[in-house]
């Protein structure tokens, strides 16, 4: 990764953060809680994947439709996030696979 890639990555992240700051306060709170959880769980392609950008897109659509954040995520935000991550490999999955391989001598 070159210096230009780092600079471009920072520009993209700043633009992403600016979009979040334009959301209503309830959306911002839920976004930051989701982000904290996602960073902890660690999808393997989090930084290269579209998950967080698509989440902001989804939230902006909810705002445009005049809906509250819990109207679009449902009352159980954790279940909503688990649904988002359902088909995305995480570092926890990779670790579990390595344990399984060790257990079976592979």
LUMNULO-77760 format. One record per residue (C-alpha): residue in three letters; z, x, y. Coordinates in pm, 1 decimal, padded with zeros to 6 digits. Example, Ala and Ser with C-alpha at 12.3 -4.5 7.8 and 13.67 -1.06 7.14 Angstrom:
2
<r><aa>ALA</aa><Z>00780.0</Z><X>01230.0</X><Y>-00450.0</Y></r>
<r><aa>SER</aa><Z>00714.0</Z><X>01367.0</X><Y>-00106.0</Y></r>
//
This chain:
106
<r><aa>UNK</aa><Z>00000.0</Z><X>00000.0</X><Y>00000.0</Y></r>
<r><aa>UNK</aa><Z>-00113.4</Z><X>00151.3</X><Y>00326.7</Y></r>
<r><aa>UNK</aa><Z>00030.2</Z><X>00118.2</X><Y>00673.5</Y></r>
<r><aa>UNK</aa><Z>-00233.0</Z><X>-00140.6</X><Y>00764.5</Y></r>
<r><aa>UNK</aa><Z>-00127.9</Z><X>-00356.1</X><Y>00469.9</Y></r>
<r><aa>UNK</aa><Z>00234.2</Z><X>-00336.3</X><Y>00581.2</Y></r>
<r><aa>UNK</aa><Z>00145.1</Z><X>-00430.9</X><Y>00937.6</Y></r>
<r><aa>UNK</aa><Z>-00072.0</Z><X>-00720.2</X><Y>00820.9</Y></r>
<r><aa>UNK</aa><Z>00205.3</Z><X>-00838.5</X><Y>00590.7</Y></r>
<r><aa>UNK</aa><Z>00451.5</Z><X>-00837.3</X><Y>00880.0</Y></r>
<r><aa>UNK</aa><Z>00209.7</Z><X>-01035.6</X><Y>01097.4</Y></r>
<r><aa>UNK</aa><Z>00166.5</Z><X>-01294.5</X><Y>00823.6</Y></r>
<r><aa>UNK</aa><Z>00542.5</Z><X>-01320.1</X><Y>00769.8</Y></r>
<r><aa>UNK</aa><Z>00606.7</Z><X>-01363.9</X><Y>01144.0</Y></r>
<r><aa>UNK</aa><Z>00346.1</Z><X>-01641.7</X><Y>01157.1</Y></r>
<r><aa>UNK</aa><Z>00514.1</Z><X>-01804.0</X><Y>00856.3</Y></r>
<r><aa>UNK</aa><Z>00856.8</Z><X>-01786.1</X><Y>01023.5</Y></r>
<r><aa>UNK</aa><Z>00710.4</Z><X>-01934.5</X><Y>01343.7</Y></r>
<r><aa>UNK</aa><Z>00581.5</Z><X>-02232.7</X><Y>01144.5</Y></r>
<r><aa>UNK</aa><Z>00928.3</Z><X>-02285.9</X><Y>00998.9</Y></r>
<r><aa>UNK</aa><Z>01085.3</Z><X>-02275.2</X><Y>01345.7</Y></r>
<r><aa>UNK</aa><Z>00849.7</Z><X>-02554.4</X><Y>01453.5</Y></r>
<r><aa>UNK</aa><Z>00986.2</Z><X>-02785.9</X><Y>01184.4</Y></r>
<r><aa>UNK</aa><Z>01264.9</Z><X>-03035.8</X><Y>01266.4</Y></r>
<r><aa>UNK</aa><Z>01619.0</Z><X>-02906.6</X><Y>01201.1</Y></r>
<r><aa>UNK</aa><Z>01668.7</Z><X>-03097.9</X><Y>00873.7</Y></r>
<r><aa>UNK</aa><Z>01346.2</Z><X>-02951.8</X><Y>00734.9</Y></r>
<r><aa>UNK</aa><Z>01450.9</Z><X>-02602.7</X><Y>00844.1</Y></r>
<r><aa>UNK</aa><Z>01785.0</Z><X>-02632.6</X><Y>00667.7</Y></r>
<r><aa>UNK</aa><Z>01626.6</Z><X>-02748.7</X><Y>00342.8</Y></r>
<r><aa>UNK</aa><Z>01352.6</Z><X>-02484.6</X><Y>00366.6</Y></r>
<r><aa>UNK</aa><Z>01608.0</Z><X>-02204.8</X><Y>00409.3</Y></r>
<r><aa>UNK</aa><Z>01814.1</Z><X>-02330.5</X><Y>00114.2</Y></r>
<r><aa>UNK</aa><Z>01501.8</Z><X>-02346.6</X><Y>-00100.8</Y></r>
<r><aa>UNK</aa><Z>01397.1</Z><X>-02000.0</X><Y>00016.6</Y></r>
<r><aa>UNK</aa><Z>01740.7</Z><X>-01857.6</X><Y>-00066.5</Y></r>
<r><aa>UNK</aa><Z>01723.5</Z><X>-02006.8</X><Y>-00416.7</Y></r>
<r><aa>UNK</aa><Z>01365.9</Z><X>-01891.0</X><Y>-00474.2</Y></r>
<r><aa>UNK</aa><Z>01450.4</Z><X>-01536.8</X><Y>-00361.9</Y></r>
<r><aa>UNK</aa><Z>01744.5</Z><X>-01535.6</X><Y>-00602.0</Y></r>
<r><aa>UNK</aa><Z>01544.7</Z><X>-01667.0</X><Y>-00899.0</Y></r>
<r><aa>UNK</aa><Z>01259.9</Z><X>-01433.5</X><Y>-00815.1</Y></r>
<r><aa>UNK</aa><Z>00916.9</Z><X>-01563.7</X><Y>-00909.0</Y></r>
<r><aa>UNK</aa><Z>00717.5</Z><X>-01259.4</X><Y>-01013.3</Y></r>
<r><aa>UNK</aa><Z>00435.4</Z><X>-01328.9</X><Y>-00765.9</Y></r>
<r><aa>UNK</aa><Z>00651.6</Z><X>-01458.7</X><Y>-00480.8</Y></r>
<r><aa>UNK</aa><Z>00518.6</Z><X>-01224.5</X><Y>-00215.3</Y></r>
<r><aa>UNK</aa><Z>00156.5</Z><X>-01245.5</X><Y>-00328.5</Y></r>
<r><aa>UNK</aa><Z>00163.0</Z><X>-01610.1</X><Y>-00432.7</Y></r>
<r><aa>UNK</aa><Z>00118.9</Z><X>-01923.6</X><Y>-00225.4</Y></r>
<r><aa>UNK</aa><Z>00454.0</Z><X>-02090.6</X><Y>-00304.1</Y></r>
<r><aa>UNK</aa><Z>00631.6</Z><X>-02054.6</X><Y>00031.1</Y></r>
<r><aa>UNK</aa><Z>00317.0</Z><X>-02116.5</X><Y>00236.4</Y></r>
<r><aa>UNK</aa><Z>00239.1</Z><X>-02429.9</X><Y>00037.6</Y></r>
<r><aa>UNK</aa><Z>00598.2</Z><X>-02545.5</X><Y>00082.7</Y></r>
<r><aa>UNK</aa><Z>00564.2</Z><X>-02517.4</X><Y>00461.3</Y></r>
<r><aa>UNK</aa><Z>00229.3</Z><X>-02701.4</X><Y>00441.1</Y></r>
<r><aa>UNK</aa><Z>00400.4</Z><X>-02978.0</X><Y>00243.4</Y></r>
<r><aa>UNK</aa><Z>00685.6</Z><X>-02997.9</X><Y>00493.6</Y></r>
<r><aa>UNK</aa><Z>00443.9</Z><X>-03010.7</X><Y>00789.1</Y></r>
<r><aa>UNK</aa><Z>00262.6</Z><X>-03300.2</X><Y>00621.0</Y></r>
<r><aa>UNK</aa><Z>00596.5</Z><X>-03479.4</X><Y>00579.8</Y></r>
<r><aa>UNK</aa><Z>00675.8</Z><X>-03430.3</X><Y>00947.7</Y></r>
<r><aa>UNK</aa><Z>00329.6</Z><X>-03555.8</X><Y>01046.7</Y></r>
<r><aa>UNK</aa><Z>00385.7</Z><X>-03865.4</X><Y>00831.4</Y></r>
<r><aa>UNK</aa><Z>00717.1</Z><X>-03928.7</X><Y>01006.8</Y></r>
<r><aa>UNK</aa><Z>00924.9</Z><X>-03881.0</X><Y>00692.7</Y></r>
<r><aa>UNK</aa><Z>01265.4</Z><X>-03719.7</X><Y>00661.4</Y></r>
<r><aa>UNK</aa><Z>01283.8</Z><X>-03410.5</X><Y>00444.7</Y></r>
<r><aa>UNK</aa><Z>01477.3</Z><X>-03585.2</X><Y>00165.9</Y></r>
<r><aa>UNK</aa><Z>01211.1</Z><X>-03855.1</X><Y>00154.6</Y></r>
<r><aa>UNK</aa><Z>00958.8</Z><X>-03595.5</X><Y>00042.5</Y></r>
<r><aa>UNK</aa><Z>01181.3</Z><X>-03373.3</X><Y>-00172.8</Y></r>
<r><aa>UNK</aa><Z>01396.2</Z><X>-03649.9</X><Y>-00314.2</Y></r>
<r><aa>UNK</aa><Z>01776.2</Z><X>-03649.5</X><Y>-00292.5</Y></r>
<r><aa>UNK</aa><Z>01812.0</Z><X>-03372.4</X><Y>-00553.2</Y></r>
<r><aa>UNK</aa><Z>01658.2</Z><X>-03072.6</X><Y>-00378.9</Y></r>
<r><aa>UNK</aa><Z>01752.4</Z><X>-02842.1</X><Y>-00668.0</Y></r>
<r><aa>UNK</aa><Z>01549.3</Z><X>-03055.2</X><Y>-00909.1</Y></r>
<r><aa>UNK</aa><Z>01259.6</Z><X>-03048.2</X><Y>-00661.1</Y></r>
<r><aa>UNK</aa><Z>01268.4</Z><X>-02666.7</X><Y>-00653.0</Y></r>
<r><aa>UNK</aa><Z>01299.1</Z><X>-02641.6</X><Y>-01029.7</Y></r>
<r><aa>UNK</aa><Z>00987.7</Z><X>-02857.6</X><Y>-01049.4</Y></r>
<r><aa>UNK</aa><Z>00805.2</Z><X>-02620.4</X><Y>-00815.0</Y></r>
<r><aa>UNK</aa><Z>00903.4</Z><X>-02320.7</X><Y>-01025.7</Y></r>
<r><aa>UNK</aa><Z>00841.1</Z><X>-02490.5</X><Y>-01358.5</Y></r>
<r><aa>UNK</aa><Z>00514.9</Z><X>-02313.3</X><Y>-01438.5</Y></r>
<r><aa>UNK</aa><Z>00571.3</Z><X>-01996.4</X><Y>-01236.3</Y></r>
<r><aa>UNK</aa><Z>00695.9</Z><X>-01690.4</X><Y>-01428.0</Y></r>
<r><aa>UNK</aa><Z>01019.9</Z><X>-01553.2</X><Y>-01283.6</Y></r>
<r><aa>UNK</aa><Z>01201.1</Z><X>-01223.7</X><Y>-01325.7</Y></r>
<r><aa>UNK</aa><Z>01459.0</Z><X>-01418.1</X><Y>-01527.0</Y></r>
<r><aa>UNK</aa><Z>01178.2</Z><X>-01517.4</X><Y>-01767.1</Y></r>
<r><aa>UNK</aa><Z>01063.4</Z><X>-01156.6</X><Y>-01795.2</Y></r>
<r><aa>UNK</aa><Z>01419.7</Z><X>-01044.2</X><Y>-01864.8</Y></r>
<r><aa>UNK</aa><Z>01468.1</Z><X>-01318.1</X><Y>-02126.0</Y></r>
<r><aa>UNK</aa><Z>01145.7</Z><X>-01212.6</X><Y>-02298.3</Y></r>
<r><aa>UNK</aa><Z>01262.8</Z><X>-00851.2</X><Y>-02310.6</Y></r>
<r><aa>UNK</aa><Z>01592.6</Z><X>-00960.3</X><Y>-02468.9</Y></r>
<r><aa>UNK</aa><Z>01408.1</Z><X>-01170.0</X><Y>-02724.7</Y></r>
<r><aa>UNK</aa><Z>01180.5</Z><X>-00876.9</X><Y>-02812.5</Y></r>
<r><aa>UNK</aa><Z>01479.3</Z><X>-00645.3</X><Y>-02853.5</Y></r>
<r><aa>UNK</aa><Z>01657.9</Z><X>-00900.4</X><Y>-03069.5</Y></r>
<r><aa>UNK</aa><Z>01355.8</Z><X>-00933.6</X><Y>-03299.6</Y></r>
<r><aa>UNK</aa><Z>01280.4</Z><X>-00560.6</X><Y>-03299.1</Y></r>
<r><aa>UNK</aa><Z>00944.7</Z><X>-00594.4</X><Y>-03129.8</Y></r>
//
